[in-house]
Amino acid sequence: MHRTGIYEAKNNFSALVELVEKGEEVRITRHGKEVVRMLPMRRKPVITDEQIARELDQIDALHKVIKPGPGWRELRDEGRQE
C-alpha cells in the first residue's frame, strides 16, 4: 500500500496509476485523512476454446452415464386411478 498527500498525488498521478496497474493500492490523503483510495480493476478470467471443448466433452460423458428416471407424466399419473 502506498500513501501520498493530495498535492504529491496531483504531481505524480501517472506514477501512481502505474503502481495501481501493477496491483498495488494507493491511498491519497488531505490533511492526514484518507480521501481517495485507488484500487486495481479486477479482471475477468479468460476462458479458452480448449477449456470450453473440454467442459462440453465432460458434460457429454456425464449424460451417457446418467440414466433418466420416470418422466413427468409417469410421476403425475403415479397413484391415480383410471
N, C-alpha and C positions, 0 to 999 in steps of 0.2 A: 504494500500500500504506500502511496506517495501522497504527502500533504504539501500544499502550497497556498500562499496568500493570493487574493484575487488580482492584485497588481502584477505579481510574478506570473500568474496563470495567463493574464492578458498578453504579456510579453513573450511567453513561451508556449503559446497554445498548440502550435504544431508539434512540438516535442512531447507535450502531454498527450496529445492524440496518438502519437506513435507508441507511447507507453501503454495506453489502453488497448491499442491494436495487438500488442504483444501479450495481452491478458492481465495486465496489472490494473488495479483500482486506483483512481486518483480522486482525492478529496480537496476541494477548494474552500478556503476559509475567508471570512471577513471579520476582522477584529477578534480573531481566535475562535470564532464559532463556525462550524461547518455549514455551508450554504449550498454547495453543489457536490454531487458525487457522480463521477464518470465511471461507467462500467462497460466492459466489453460486451458486444452483442453475442447472444447465444446463436450458434449456427445449427441449422437443422442437419441431422445426419443424412449423408448421401447414400442412396441405395443403388447398387449397380444392377444391370440387366442379368448378370450371372446370379446374383442373390435372389432376384425375383424368380428366375427359372428354377433355382434350387428349391425355393419355398413352394412353388407350384407343383414340382415333382413330389415333394413330401406330402402335399395335400392329396394328390392323385393316389399315392401309395396308401394313404390312410383310408381313402374312400374304398379301395379294394379290400381292406381288412375289415371294415365295419359292415356288419350285417344289418340291413334295415329291419326295423321292428314292424309291428302292425301299423297300417295306415290310419288316418284319422277316421275313415268310415268304419273300420273294424272296431276302433276304440269307441266310437259313438254308438254303434249297434250292439256292443257287448252288454249283455244283461237285458236287452229289450226283448219283449215278447212279440211274436209275429201273429 
